[in-house]
Amino acid sequence: MSNKKIGVYICHCGGNISDYVDVEKVREAVAGEPGVEVAKTAMFTCSDATQQEMLEDIREKNLDGLVVASCSPKLHLFTFRGVAKRAGLNPYQYTQVNVREQCSWTHTDDPAGATEKAIRLIRAGIARTNLTEPLEPIVVNTVPAVLVVGAGIAGLRAAVGLADLGLSVWLVEKAASPGGWVAGFGKMYPYDRSGSDLISQLTAEVKKRNNITLFTNAELVEKSGSIGDFNVVIRVNGGEEIKANVGAVIVAAGFDAYQPGDGEYGYGTDGVLTLPEFKALVDSSDGRLMYQGREVKDVVYIYCVGSRQPEGEDRTYCSRYCCNAAVHAALTALEKDPGLHQFHLFRDIRTYGKFELLYNQSREMGVRYLKFDENEPPVVEKDAAGKVKVTVKDLLTYSEEVEIRADLVVLVTGMVPRENSGLTDVLKLPVGRDGFFNEIHPKLRPVETVVDGVFICGTCQGPKNSAESVASALAAVTQSASILKKGYVELEPLIAAVNPELCQWCGECAQSCPYTAIGKEQYQGREVAAVNRAVCKGCGGCAPVCPRNAIDLKGYTDAQVRSMIDAFLKETG
């Protein structure tokens, strides 16, 4: 029999659960389980009223275990841990059982089956809680310094923000000078400030701050340690190596522009340029556009070059910024030569937010837009007169075939991930299917990675314009500073633990660990496995490969998992 006194609370979730699960029947079925002292239902267990009721029950009945059967732990894991903590109960003696996503929403066509499944899941949760032990967070002291990788507009802005919060910054740029892509831009929307001026201003701000150290022609080549206390090695000019101690790392490594292959929409033909090449031509022009000594009068833009490819290709994503950039480039060109004729051939126009004003303005100024079917893209070829001929079927005029003879064809190319295999290996950064670095959650944790203490921002995590890049950089500043300014960080104690009496170092666990959290140490004159508590993520991948069963996972021990299986398989009748 269990010595625990457990409180079980089952949620109606306003009908999300109780419409398909007989909540009262579930309560009756689990009320007699070993260790259950309290079994109640509630319309919303997450409500303030029910949380207060839990607090009172824990205190008055001296409960030392808590089971909440409601929705996904992603939503309310920390809510109910907080309830336990406020009541004086160790928060790791609480178990969340998901009977919404895993029962009611999944089995809307089978209420009886959903009810039985809910009973089994809650029994398993009770069994686990009966074997829980109090755990304490792992506390790591933090170093008040940050390494920022990349000194484009996102990296520079992050460095200034961190410095103003009183943190030391090591700013590392691979190129010979800071600024990235923006440093080469002319006027930018919406404030008509040139990119080079913005970068000059940010660089001046960096130089004003004594707590920022900028390295150019430099790269990160080594990292060890864990969140709050990383040791990094920076290689400068391909030779000298500088060591630094930082509490967090922000990656703002930027992007590359898609480079079309020879013959792709005529690329390689005289007069066919990419959007970055055309923008550089426009920005450098003092008056009418000239290309190779010839005046430019007719320009054709072809959209989605290198983006939105069919499933199975490398770049199925939309690069987002390209439509805006192409429309802005067209307007800038018109300012310099109002007589310019411009034709935009598009699959879809995505000038979102304020950029919609640019699109409307361009139409009012005479820019023509023709829509083509993705299965019948424009054809680009040279004509006898030396001009570039573009043939397209315009869906806006019932697929009428249109021929346009142009002085320039501009391929509106998107963003592609920069080749950063060395950086990826050093930081163990996760990469998404699109090749960009991956955040934990695009809405809830948009700049955090699965590597604690390593953050991503700007275009290294996906296509963004400069304003969006700066916004994500400031988000990374906020997240890293919130850890480092406190002076310490608390980590989950649900990690692997080695029994040194059983371990006979073979290295299988270390090879299986994706976070390099397992090394070896001496124990009574022999080598045994040792877990770096600050690096381990509690994935449990090491436990099943151990030939001597010397590794357990705190909070999910073998005994707990077996008890959950046994309870789940118990007859419900």
RABELRA-V382564 format. One record per pair of residues at least 6 apart in sequence whose ideal C-beta (glycine too) atoms are under 8 Angstrom apart, sorted by the first residue. I is the first residue (numbers start at 1). J is the second residue. If there is no record, write none. Layout:
BEGIN
i->[I	I]
j->[J	J]
END
This chain:
BEGIN
i->[1	1	2	2	2	3	4	4	4	4	4	5	5	5	5	5	5	5	6	6	6	6	6	6	6	6	6	6	6	6	7	7	7	7	7	7	7	7	7	7	7	7	7	8	8	8	8	8	8	8	8	8	8	8	8	9	9	9	9	9	9	9	9	9	9	9	9	10	10	10	10	10	10	10	10	10	10	10	10	10	11	11	11	11	11	11	11	11	11	11	11	11	11	11	12	12	12	12	12	12	13	13	13	13	13	14	14	16	16	16	16	17	17	17	17	17	17	18	19	20	20	20	20	20	20	20	21	21	21	21	21	21	21	22	22	23	24	25	25	26	26	26	26	26	26	27	27	27	29	29	30	30	30	30	30	30	31	33	33	33	33	34	34	35	35	35	35	36	37	37	38	38	38	40	42	42	43	44	45	45	45	45	45	45	46	46	46	51	51	54	54	54	54	55	55	55	57	58	58	58	58	58	58	59	59	63	64	64	65	65	65	65	65	65	66	66	66	66	66	66	66	66	67	67	67	67	67	67	67	68	68	68	68	68	68	69	69	69	69	69	69	70	70	70	70	70	70	71	71	71	72	72	72	73	73	76	77	80	80	81	81	81	82	83	84	84	84	84	85	90	90	92	92	92	92	92	92	92	93	93	93	93	94	95	95	95	95	95	96	97	97	97	97	98	99	99	99	99	102	102	103	103	103	103	103	104	104	106	107	107	107	108	116	119	120	120	120	120	120	121	123	123	123	124	124	124	124	125	126	127	127	127	127	127	128	128	128	128	128	130	131	131	131	131	132	132	133	135	135	135	135	136	137	137	137	137	138	138	138	138	138	138	138	139	139	139	139	140	140	140	140	140	140	140	140	141	141	141	141	142	142	142	142	142	142	142	142	142	142	142	143	143	143	143	143	143	143	144	144	144	144	144	144	144	145	145	145	145	145	145	145	145	145	146	146	146	146	146	146	146	146	146	146	146	146	147	147	147	147	147	147	147	147	147	147	147	147	148	148	148	148	148	148	148	148	148	148	148	149	149	149	149	149	149	149	149	149	150	150	150	150	150	150	150	150	150	150	151	151	151	151	151	151	151	151	151	151	151	152	152	152	152	152	152	152	152	152	152	152	153	153	153	153	153	153	153	153	153	153	153	153	154	154	154	154	154	154	154	154	154	155	155	155	155	155	155	155	155	156	156	156	156	156	156	156	156	157	157	157	157	158	158	158	158	158	158	158	159	159	159	159	159	160	160	160	160	160	161	161	161	162	162	162	162	162	163	163	163	163	163	164	165	165	165	166	166	167	167	167	167	167	168	168	168	169	169	169	169	170	170	170	170	170	170	171	171	171	171	171	171	172	172	172	172	172	173	173	173	173	173	174	174	174	175	175	176	176	177	177	178	178	178	178	178	178	179	179	179	179	180	180	181	181	181	182	182	182	182	182	183	183	183	184	184	184	185	185	185	185	185	186	186	186	186	186	186	186	187	187	187	187	188	188	188	188	188	189	189	189	189	189	190	195	198	206	206	207	215	215	215	217	217	217	218	218	218	218	219	219	219	219	220	220	220	220	220	220	220	221	221	221	221	221	221	222	222	222	223	223	223	223	223	223	223	224	224	225	226	226	226	226	226	227	227	227	227	227	227	227	227	228	228	228	228	228	228	228	228	229	229	229	230	230	230	230	230	230	231	231	231	232	232	232	232	232	233	233	233	233	234	234	234	234	235	235	236	247	247	247	247	248	248	248	248	248	248	249	249	249	249	250	250	250	250	250	250	250	251	251	251	251	251	251	251	251	251	252	252	252	252	252	252	252	253	253	253	253	253	253	254	254	254	254	255	255	255	255	255	255	255	256	256	256	256	256	257	257	257	257	257	257	257	258	258	258	258	258	258	258	258	258	258	259	259	260	260	260	260	260	260	261	262	264	264	265	265	265	265	265	265	265	265	266	266	266	266	266	267	267	269	269	269	269	270	270	271	271	271	271	271	271	271	272	272	272	272	272	273	273	273	273	273	274	274	274	274	275	275	275	275	275	275	275	275	275	276	278	278	278	278	279	279	281	281	282	282	282	282	282	283	285	286	287	287	288	288	288	288	289	289	289	289	289	289	289	290	291	291	294	295	296	296	296	296	297	297	297	297	298	298	298	298	298	298	298	298	298	298	299	299	299	299	299	299	299	299	299	299	299	300	300	300	300	300	300	300	300	300	300	300	300	301	301	301	301	301	301	301	301	301	302	302	302	302	302	302	302	302	302	303	303	303	303	303	303	303	303	303	304	304	304	304	304	304	304	304	305	305	305	305	306	306	306	306	306	307	307	307	307	307	307	307	308	308	308	308	308	308	309	309	310	314	315	315	315	316	317	317	317	318	318	318	319	319	319	320	320	320	320	320	321	321	321	321	321	322	322	322	323	323	323	323	323	323	323	324	324	324	324	324	325	325	326	326	326	327	327	327	327	327	327	327	328	328	329	330	330	330	330	331	331	331	331	333	333	334	334	334	334	334	341	341	342	342	342	343	343	343	343	343	343	343	344	344	344	344	345	345	345	345	345	345	346	346	346	346	347	347	347	347	348	349	349	351	351	363	369	370	370	370	370	370	371	371	371	372	372	372	372	372	373	373	373	376	378	378	378	379	379	379	380	380	380	380	381	381	381	382	382	383	383	385	387	387	387	388	388	388	388	388	389	389	389	389	390	390	390	390	390	391	391	391	391	392	392	392	393	393	393	393	394	394	394	414	415	415	416	417	417	417	417	417	417	418	420	423	424	424	427	427	428	428	428	428	429	429	429	429	429	429	430	430	430	430	430	431	431	432	434	436	436	436	437	437	437	437	438	438	439	439	439	439	439	439	439	440	440	440	446	446	447	447	447	447	447	447	447	447	448	448	449	449	450	451	452	452	452	452	453	453	453	455	455	455	456	457	457	457	457	457	458	458	458	458	459	461	464	483	491	491	492	493	493	494	494	494	494	494	495	495	495	495	495	495	495	496	496	496	496	496	496	496	496	496	496	496	496	496	497	497	497	497	497	498	498	498	498	498	498	498	499	499	499	500	500	500	500	502	502	502	503	503	503	503	503	503	503	504	504	504	504	505	505	505	505	505	506	507	508	508	508	508	509	509	509	509	509	509	510	510	510	510	510	510	512	512	512	513	513	513	514	514	515	515	515	515	516	517	517	517	517	517	518	518	518	518	518	518	519	519	519	520	520	520	520	521	521	521	522	529	529	538	538	538	540	540	542	543	543	543	543	549	552]
j->[34	35	34	35	130	35	35	64	65	129	130	35	37	61	62	63	64	65	35	36	37	38	63	64	65	66	67	126	129	130	36	37	38	39	40	54	57	58	61	63	65	66	67	27	30	31	33	36	38	39	40	67	69	122	126	38	40	41	42	45	50	54	66	67	68	69	70	23	26	27	30	39	40	41	42	45	69	70	99	122	17	23	41	42	43	44	45	46	68	69	70	71	99	100	18	23	41	42	43	44	44	70	71	100	104	43	44	71	100	104	105	23	70	99	100	103	104	104	104	103	104	105	107	108	111	114	99	103	104	111	114	115	118	111	115	41	41	115	119	69	99	115	118	119	122	39	40	41	119	572	36	39	119	122	123	126	39	123	126	127	567	126	130	65	126	129	130	126	61	63	57	61	63	53	50	53	50	50	51	54	68	70	76	80	70	76	79	79	83	66	80	83	87	83	86	87	63	66	83	84	87	88	89	87	88	89	89	93	93	94	95	129	130	132	80	83	84	89	93	94	95	129	94	95	97	122	125	126	129	76	80	94	95	96	97	97	99	118	121	122	125	76	96	97	98	99	100	98	100	101	98	100	101	96	98	96	96	94	96	91	92	94	91	94	90	91	93	94	91	134	135	132	133	134	135	493	494	555	129	132	133	134	129	125	126	128	129	132	125	121	122	124	125	121	117	118	121	122	117	121	114	115	117	118	121	114	118	114	113	114	117	114	572	572	567	568	569	570	572	568	567	568	570	564	565	567	568	564	567	560	563	564	566	567	556	560	561	563	564	563	557	559	560	563	555	560	554	493	494	554	555	493	490	491	492	493	490	491	492	493	495	533	534	488	489	490	491	226	227	228	229	488	489	491	534	228	229	487	488	227	228	229	247	248	483	484	486	487	488	489	228	229	230	245	246	247	484	166	167	168	247	484	485	487	167	168	169	170	244	245	246	247	484	162	167	168	169	170	246	247	248	249	250	480	484	169	170	172	220	230	232	234	244	246	248	249	250	155	158	159	162	169	170	171	172	249	250	252	155	172	220	249	250	251	252	253	423	172	173	174	180	251	252	253	254	458	460	159	171	172	173	175	178	179	180	214	216	252	178	179	180	181	182	183	252	254	458	459	469	179	180	182	195	198	199	202	458	466	469	470	473	252	254	457	458	459	469	470	472	473	171	173	178	180	250	252	458	473	171	178	179	199	202	203	205	206	202	470	473	474	250	252	457	473	474	476	477	169	171	206	212	214	202	205	206	209	212	473	474	477	169	250	477	480	481	169	206	209	211	212	209	477	481	485	211	485	211	480	481	484	485	211	212	213	209	211	212	213	213	215	232	234	244	246	178	206	212	213	214	215	215	218	219	220	234	214	215	216	217	218	217	218	219	216	217	216	217	183	216	199	202	203	206	214	216	195	196	199	203	199	254	195	254	255	188	195	198	199	466	195	196	199	195	196	280	194	195	196	279	283	194	195	196	279	282	283	332	193	194	283	332	194	195	198	328	466	324	328	354	355	358	354	466	466	212	214	214	234	236	242	236	237	238	234	235	236	237	234	235	422	423	232	233	234	235	423	426	427	233	234	235	241	422	426	232	233	426	230	231	232	233	249	426	427	230	231	231	452	453	532	534	535	247	248	452	453	483	489	491	534	247	248	453	483	484	488	489	534	245	247	534	245	246	247	248	249	453	243	244	245	243	244	245	246	249	241	242	243	244	241	242	243	244	241	242	242	453	480	483	484	453	454	455	480	483	484	427	453	454	455	455	456	457	473	476	477	480	423	427	429	437	454	455	456	457	460	456	457	458	460	469	473	476	418	420	423	437	458	460	418	458	459	460	415	416	417	418	459	460	463	415	416	417	418	419	274	275	276	413	414	415	416	274	305	306	307	315	319	413	414	415	416	274	413	267	274	305	306	411	413	267	268	305	411	272	302	305	377	378	380	409	411	272	380	381	388	409	274	411	380	381	382	388	292	382	291	387	388	406	407	408	409	380	388	408	409	411	281	408	409	410	411	305	410	411	413	301	322	325	326	329	410	411	412	413	413	299	329	408	410	325	329	289	291	289	329	332	333	336	332	336	336	336	337	295	296	336	337	295	296	333	336	337	340	408	296	407	408	407	407	337	340	407	408	339	340	341	407	340	341	342	343	387	404	405	406	407	408	330	333	340	341	342	343	406	407	408	409	410	342	343	344	345	378	388	390	404	406	408	409	410	326	330	342	343	344	345	409	410	412	345	377	378	380	390	409	410	411	412	322	323	326	344	345	346	347	349	412	318	322	346	347	348	374	412	414	411	412	413	414	315	319	413	414	416	315	317	318	319	322	413	414	315	316	317	318	347	374	315	316	316	435	414	416	434	434	434	462	463	350	414	463	414	415	463	350	352	463	464	465	414	415	463	464	465	412	413	414	346	349	350	351	355	359	412	351	352	355	358	465	412	465	344	410	412	344	351	355	358	359	362	367	355	358	410	342	344	362	367	358	361	362	365	340	342	340	342	362	365	367	366	368	366	367	368	367	368	369	370	390	404	406	367	368	369	370	370	371	372	378	390	392	369	370	371	372	371	372	373	374	371	359	369	358	359	369	396	392	394	396	397	402	394	395	396	378	392	393	394	395	393	395	399	393	390	391	392	390	391	392	388	389	390	409	388	389	391	388	389	389	405	405	405	406	407	405	406	407	408	409	403	404	405	406	403	404	405	406	409	401	402	403	404	401	402	404	399	400	401	402	400	401	402	463	459	463	435	431	434	435	436	437	460	460	460	429	431	437	451	454	451	514	515	516	437	438	449	451	454	456	437	438	449	450	451	437	438	438	462	460	461	462	449	456	460	461	449	461	445	446	447	448	449	456	461	448	449	450	472	475	455	456	457	461	472	475	476	479	455	479	455	456	537	515	491	534	535	537	480	483	489	476	479	480	476	469	472	473	475	476	464	469	472	473	469	472	472	489	533	534	538	554	555	538	553	554	555	556	531	533	536	537	538	553	554	509	517	518	531	536	538	540	542	543	551	552	553	554	531	551	552	553	554	509	528	529	530	531	550	551	550	551	552	523	524	528	550	548	549	550	523	528	529	546	548	550	551	526	528	548	550	520	526	527	528	529	547	520	542	545	546	547	518	529	542	545	546	551	516	518	519	520	529	542	541	542	545	536	541	542	539	541	535	536	537	539	535	531	532	535	536	537	529	530	531	532	536	542	529	530	532	527	528	529	530	527	528	530	528	550	551	553	554	555	553	556	551	551	552	553	558	558	558]
END
